[in-house]
Each structure stands twice: as C-alpha cells, then as structure tokens.
Amino acid sequence: MDIMNFLSIDCSTENGSLFLKVKNKTFSKVLQSDKFLNDLMAKYVIDFIVKNNLKFEDLSQIFVNQGPGSFSGLRTSLSVAKGISLSKNIKLYGYDTFRWACAKYYNKKKIIISLIKIREKYFIQKFDKKLNQIFVPKQVSQEEIIKKYNNEFKVIPKNKSKEFDEKILKLNNLSIVDLSHKELENLYFQGLLNEGLIKPLYLS
C-alpha cells in the first residue's frame, strides 16, 4: 500500500477540523466555531501547514468532507479545498460522513445502516458489505428507526451521538464509532472517495 501524504478538511460540524499526514507523521487542529471561521478558512489552512513546518508540495491528496452538515461550513471548506487543489496541482477527493462512519466495517457486515441527526431530523443511508450505497440518504422518523431498523446493524458517529435520543442509543446492533482518518485512507484505497464533481451533501 502506498504511503499517503494528505490534508483532510472537515467542516461538517460546528467545530471544524484539519488533519495532516505526511511521512507517517500526523497533525490535527480543531477550528473553534466563530463568526470569522468561514472568512478565514484559507488562512487557517495555510497557517496549519506552515506551523507544522510543511509545504503544500509535501501533499499528494486533499480530502474534504462533503457533509451532511453546516451549509456555510461545507460550502466554504469545499471552495478552499478546490482552490488549493487547482493552484497547487494536488488531487482532490470528497467523502461523506455516512460512509466514513461505516469504513471500519468494510467487508465485515452484509448490510450497514448509517445514522446521522441534522437539525433535529434523523437521516439514514444503507450500504452493502463493500460500502456501495443501496439507497441515497433519506429522512426517517425516530419511530421508524426503532421499529424498522432495530435488528439491522447500525452505526452512529461518536461526535454526533450526544444529539441522539436515548431510545435509539439503546437499540440492538448499534455501534458508536470514532471517525478515524486511517479509515479515510482505506476508503481511498478501495476507490470509495468521490472524484470529479465534488459538491456539498445537503439534507433538508
């Protein structure tokens, strides 16, 4: 497996994050939410690179979270990622939190249900064991999750779990997972990141 040198930008949550892996060394930074975050996103990325004594030339890929999440955060982070990709000739790939949350179970579960809560609404996406989507993300009620998906294998991102109702957190076959950048690499090597038209994943 090739050694990857990449930057990941994730602004799908209230507090965004940056992650770097170069020559098997990793660096991370949490971007505290404030009114200037979107305006200064490019500066934060550049400062993060420079502070860790690196250059954009050290990178071979940029990964950017397409959502779901904050409309302005996703739009800004994708714009910055595309700008860096074009100006520095670095390959750009998109990923979404639904599939990222399932990554550790690649080829381990026959069917996986990925659950996310956005603005008090629940959304699910269903994947097969190779993490190919079975249907696009759709909104479901809490009651539907409990009745229809209780016995199916389900994942919830740990950083979003506090937003879920206790009834859902007590369901059978539920795994609360850390969103690991190692798993993000695995998605890349399995060809499960998006190329070409990379746009925000908005859910209404």
C-alpha positions in Angstrom: 0.0 0.0 0.0 1.4 3.4 -0.9 2.4 5.9 1.7 -0.1 8.8 1.6 0.6 12.4 2.3 -2.7 14.2 2.7 -4.6 17.1 4.1 -8.2 16.5 5.3 -10.6 19.4 5.8 -13.8 18.7 7.8 -16.3 21.5 8.4 -19.4 19.3 8.6 -19.8 20.0 12.4 -20.0 23.2 14.4 -16.3 22.9 15.2 -14.3 22.2 12.1 -11.1 20.2 12.0 -7.9 19.9 9.9 -5.8 16.8 9.7 -2.4 16.2 8.1 -0.5 13.0 7.4 3.0 13.4 5.9 5.6 10.7 6.0 3.6 8.7 8.6 3.6 11.8 11.0 0.1 13.2 11.8 -1.0 16.6 12.9 -4.5 17.8 13.8 -6.3 21.0 14.7 -9.8 21.8 15.9 -11.3 25.0 14.4 -13.4 26.7 17.1 -16.7 28.0 15.7 -16.8 31.8 15.4 -18.3 34.3 13.1 -14.9 34.7 11.2 -14.3 30.9 10.6 -15.7 30.9 7.1 -14.0 34.1 6.1 -10.6 33.0 7.4 -10.7 29.3 6.4 -8.0 29.6 3.8 -5.7 31.4 6.3 -6.3 28.7 8.9 -5.3 26.0 6.5 -2.2 27.9 5.4 -1.2 28.6 9.0 -1.7 25.0 9.9 0.6 23.8 7.1 3.3 26.4 8.0 3.1 25.8 11.8 4.0 22.2 11.3 7.0 23.0 9.1 5.4 21.6 5.9 4.6 22.9 2.4 1.8 22.2 0.1 4.3 20.5 -2.2 4.6 17.8 0.5 1.0 16.7 -0.1 -0.3 14.3 -2.7 -4.0 14.4 -1.9 -6.6 16.7 -0.3 -9.7 15.1 1.3 -12.7 17.3 2.0 -15.9 16.3 3.9 -18.9 16.9 1.7 -21.4 16.6 4.6 -24.0 16.4 5.7 -23.6 19.4 8.0 -23.5 23.2 8.1 -24.4 24.8 4.8 -21.9 27.7 5.1 -19.1 25.5 6.6 -19.4 22.9 3.8 -19.5 25.5 1.1 -16.5 27.3 2.4 -14.4 24.3 3.0 -15.1 22.9 -0.4 -14.2 26.2 -2.0 -10.9 26.4 -0.1 -10.1 22.8 -0.9 -10.8 23.3 -4.6 -8.7 26.5 -4.7 -5.7 24.7 -3.1 -6.1 21.7 -5.4 -6.1 23.9 -8.5 -3.4 26.3 -7.5 -1.0 23.6 -6.2 -1.9 20.8 -8.5 -2.9 18.4 -5.7 -5.5 15.8 -6.3 -8.9 16.5 -4.6 -11.2 13.8 -3.2 -14.5 14.2 -1.4 -16.1 12.0 1.3 -19.2 12.0 3.3 -19.8 11.2 7.0 -22.4 8.4 6.2 -19.8 6.2 4.5 -16.9 7.3 6.7 -18.8 6.1 9.8 -19.1 2.6 8.2 -15.5 2.4 7.0 -14.2 0.1 9.7 -16.8 -2.5 8.8 -15.8 -2.7 5.2 -16.4 -6.3 4.0 -17.3 -7.3 7.6 -21.1 -6.8 7.7 -23.6 -7.8 5.0 -25.7 -4.6 5.4 -24.9 -1.4 7.3 -27.3 1.4 8.2 -25.5 4.7 8.8 -27.5 7.2 11.0 -27.0 10.9 11.4 -29.0 13.6 13.1 -29.1 17.1 11.5 -31.1 20.0 12.8 -33.4 17.7 14.9 -34.0 15.4 11.9 -32.8 11.8 11.5 -31.3 10.6 8.2 -30.1 7.2 7.2 -28.1 5.7 4.3 -27.9 2.0 3.7 -24.7 0.2 2.4 -23.8 -3.3 1.3 -20.6 -5.0 2.6 -18.4 -3.2 0.1 -19.9 0.1 1.2 -21.8 0.7 -2.0 -24.9 2.7 -1.3 -28.2 0.8 -1.5 -30.2 3.9 -1.5 -29.5 7.7 -1.2 -29.8 9.4 2.2 -33.3 9.8 3.3 -35.1 11.3 6.3 -36.8 8.9 8.8 -38.6 9.4 12.0 -37.4 8.2 15.4 -40.3 5.7 15.5 -39.4 4.3 12.1 -35.8 3.8 13.2 -36.9 1.9 16.3 -39.5 -0.3 14.6 -37.9 -0.9 11.1 -34.2 -0.9 11.8 -33.9 -2.2 15.4 -32.4 -5.5 14.4 -30.2 -4.3 11.5 -26.6 -3.4 12.1 -26.3 0.4 12.6 -23.5 2.9 13.1 -23.5 6.4 14.6 -20.5 8.8 14.6 -19.3 9.3 18.1 -19.0 13.1 17.7 -22.8 13.2 16.9 -24.0 10.6 19.4 -25.0 13.2 22.1 -27.7 14.5 19.7 -29.5 11.2 19.5 -32.4 10.2 21.7 -31.7 7.6 24.4 -34.2 5.2 22.9 -32.1 5.0 19.7 -28.8 4.7 21.6 -30.3 1.6 23.3 -31.2 -0.2 20.1 -29.8 -3.7 19.2 -26.8 -4.0 16.9 -25.7 -0.4 17.3 -22.1 0.7 17.1 -20.9 4.2 18.0 -17.7 4.8 16.0 -14.8 7.2 16.1 -14.2 8.8 12.7 -10.7 7.7 12.0 -8.5 9.2 9.3 -6.9 5.8 8.9 -10.3 4.5 7.8 -10.5 7.5 5.5 -7.3 6.3 3.8 -8.9 2.8 3.5 -11.8 4.3 1.7 -9.4 6.0 -0.7 -7.6 2.7 -1.5 -11.0 1.0 -2.0 -11.9 3.6 -4.6 -14.8 4.9 -2.4 -13.9 8.6 -2.3 -15.5 11.0 -4.8 -13.6 12.5 -7.7 -14.7 14.9 -10.3 -17.8 16.9 -9.4 -17.4 17.3 -5.6 -20.3 19.3 -4.1 -21.8 19.6 -0.7 -24.2 17.0 0.6 -27.2 19.0 1.8 -30.1 17.3 3.5 -33.4 19.2 4.1 
